């Protein structure tokens, strides 16, 4: 456990702390959290949570408020970078300091939200059943909508930037997100049923 914790600390220093506060070039090749390297770091951190952090901790009730606070910090930093730094530096600077997925604030935000849901006790049977149905489909949502070819088409078709000045922007973006999630879940659900019917699951398990 101590070795695992030390490993996580070293990885976070190299791939999160240094790129966040001493950013000159992307020496760690994390590409703001989009790289395979950062996925590996997240895997080690999630494994530590899974193995050594209890589902509910003493500070459990503060996890979701901490998530909201850290998310506001990211938004505030972005706002300052866009609207205030040009007044002092003549150009926009530090606009991606906390915004990258591998930033210290973003990973802290993620950990707080992750722990908040880990410790959530769902008592409603219907909600629990719905979560159990949807949870296995969510990885496919990510894989489908982030595919290199499909992602570019999505941005082209939906064009969220075209609504940047619209009062309906928030509703439109939320609607797009919910729609993409539901459609991708449906695609994965159909795929899983077809694989089971065709015996592909059995073949994969045998191999």
Residue pairs with C-beta under 8 A, 6 or more apart in sequence:
1 51
1 52
4 44
4 47
4 48
4 51
4 52
5 48
5 52
7 44
8 44
8 45
8 48
11 41
11 44
11 45
12 41
12 45
12 104
12 107
14 28
15 28
15 30
15 37
15 38
15 41
15 102
16 41
16 102
16 103
16 104
16 107
17 104
18 27
18 28
19 26
19 27
19 28
19 30
19 100
19 102
19 103
20 97
20 98
20 100
20 102
20 103
20 104
20 105
21 97
21 104
23 96
23 97
26 32
28 37
29 35
29 37
30 37
30 38
30 100
30 102
31 38
32 96
32 99
32 100
32 101
32 102
33 100
33 101
33 102
33 103
33 106
34 101
38 101
38 102
41 102
45 107
45 111
46 114
49 111
49 114
49 115
49 118
53 115
53 118
55 118
55 119
56 119
57 115
57 119
60 115
60 116
60 119
63 112
63 113
63 115
63 116
63 119
64 112
64 113
64 116
66 108
66 112
67 109
67 112
67 113
67 116
70 105
70 106
70 108
70 109
70 112
71 109
73 98
73 105
74 98
74 99
74 103
74 105
74 106
74 109
77 94
77 97
77 98
77 99
77 105
78 95
78 98
78 99
80 94
81 92
81 93
81 94
81 95
81 96
81 97
82 92
82 95
85 91
85 92
85 93
85 94
85 95
86 92
97 103
98 104
98 105
98 106
99 106
100 106
101 107
122 128
122 131
134 185
136 192
137 184
137 185
137 188
137 189
137 192
138 185
140 184
140 185
140 187
140 188
140 191
141 180
141 181
141 184
141 185
141 188
144 150
144 184
144 187
144 188
145 151
145 154
145 180
145 184
154 180
158 176
160 169
160 172
160 173
160 176
163 169
163 172
163 173
166 172
194 200
195 201
